[in-house]
Amino acid sequence: MKAQVRTLTGEIAHEIDLPEIFNEEYRPDLIKRAVLALQSTRFQPHGTDPYA
């Protein structure tokens, strides 16, 4: 897969080859799972919390 690299004015400067990971299918279920995992870590009490 290729991607266009643009200048600050929006003109196409050149194209680059993207890594193979960009050829994977879109998986919104995995994105949601990763976001929820990151968000849940901020709500867990830690050692300095009196409720820990």
C-alpha positions in Angstrom: 0.0 0.0 0.0 1.3 3.5 -0.8 0.6 6.8 0.9 1.1 10.3 -0.5 3.4 12.7 1.4 2.2 16.3 1.1 4.0 19.6 1.6 2.6 22.3 3.9 0.8 23.9 1.0 -1.0 20.6 0.2 1.0 19.6 -2.9 2.0 16.0 -3.4 5.8 15.7 -2.6 6.2 12.0 -3.2 4.8 8.6 -2.3 6.0 6.1 0.3 5.4 2.4 0.9 3.5 1.7 4.1 4.3 -1.4 6.3 2.3 -4.6 5.8 0.2 -3.9 8.9 -1.7 -1.3 7.0 -3.1 -4.0 4.7 -5.0 -5.6 7.6 -8.8 -5.3 7.6 -10.6 -2.7 9.7 -11.6 -4.2 13.1 -13.7 -1.7 15.1 -14.2 -4.4 17.8 -10.5 -4.5 18.5 -10.2 -0.7 18.6 -13.1 -0.5 21.1 -11.5 -3.2 23.2 -8.1 -1.4 23.3 -9.7 1.9 24.2 -11.8 0.4 27.0 -8.7 -1.3 28.4 -6.8 2.0 28.5 -9.7 3.9 30.0 -10.3 1.3 32.7 -6.8 1.7 34.1 -7.4 5.2 35.2 -10.3 4.3 37.4 -8.5 1.6 39.4 -7.5 2.8 42.9 -3.7 2.8 43.6 -1.7 2.5 46.8 -2.1 6.2 47.7 -5.9 6.0 47.5 -7.5 5.3 50.9 -10.0 2.9 49.1 -7.2 0.8 47.5 
